[in-house]
């Protein structure tokens, strides 16, 4: 089994899409990145688990969740949690 440090290409695409601070639905992120919606949804859950994104209080159409990058001060050491410093 191979362990990859840092972010995968899908995670990087999604974080880059959310970088401007505008909360977006998984469908909006999928359209902007060219990824399939199901891939975005699964990756968002993983990023949420690492506290890199969080569900926004805003909602999209049909009450879809919107996601945004977690503010840097919301967690103590995200780099350590995600293995970026290895």
C-alpha positions in Angstrom: 0.0 0.0 0.0 1.3 3.4 -1.0 0.9 6.4 1.3 0.7 9.8 -0.3 1.6 12.9 1.7 -0.3 16.1 1.3 -3.4 16.5 -0.8 -4.6 14.4 -3.8 -5.3 16.1 -7.1 -9.1 16.1 -6.5 -8.6 17.6 -3.1 -6.4 20.3 -4.5 -8.9 21.1 -7.3 -11.7 21.5 -4.8 -9.7 23.6 -2.3 -8.6 25.8 -5.2 -12.3 26.2 -6.3 -13.3 27.3 -2.8 -10.3 29.5 -2.2 -12.1 32.7 -2.9 -14.2 32.1 0.2 -17.6 31.8 -1.6 -19.6 28.9 -0.3 -20.6 26.4 -3.1 -22.6 23.3 -3.4 -21.0 20.0 -4.5 -22.7 20.5 -7.9 -21.3 23.9 -8.3 -17.8 22.7 -7.4 -18.2 19.7 -9.8 -19.1 22.1 -12.6 -16.2 24.4 -11.9 -13.6 21.6 -11.6 -14.8 19.1 -14.1 -15.1 16.4 -11.4 -18.1 14.2 -11.0 -20.6 15.4 -8.3 -20.3 12.1 -6.4 -16.5 12.5 -6.3 -16.8 16.0 -5.0 -19.3 14.9 -2.3 -17.0 12.1 -1.1 -13.9 14.4 -1.2 -15.8 17.1 0.7 -16.6 14.6 3.5 -12.9 13.7 3.7 -11.8 17.4 3.7 -14.5 18.0 6.4 -13.0 15.2 8.5 -9.6 16.9 8.3 -11.3 20.2 9.2 -10.2 21.9 5.9 -13.8 22.6 4.8 -17.0 23.1 6.7 -20.7 23.2 5.8 -21.9 26.8 5.4 -25.1 28.1 6.9 -26.1 29.1 3.4 -28.0 26.7 1.2 -28.3 26.1 -2.5 -31.2 25.0 -4.6 -33.4 22.3 -3.0 -31.7 23.1 0.3 -28.4 21.7 -1.0 -25.4 22.0 1.4 -22.9 24.7 0.6 -19.3 24.2 1.6 -16.5 26.7 2.4 -12.9 26.5 3.4 -12.4 26.5 7.1 -10.9 29.7 8.5 -7.2 29.1 9.5 -8.0 30.0 13.1 -10.8 27.4 13.4 -8.4 24.6 14.0 -5.0 24.5 15.8 -2.8 22.6 13.4 -4.4 21.4 10.2 -1.0 20.8 8.6 -0.1 18.2 11.2 -3.5 16.5 10.9 -3.3 16.1 7.2 0.4 15.1 7.0 1.6 18.2 5.2 4.7 18.5 7.3 6.1 15.0 6.6 
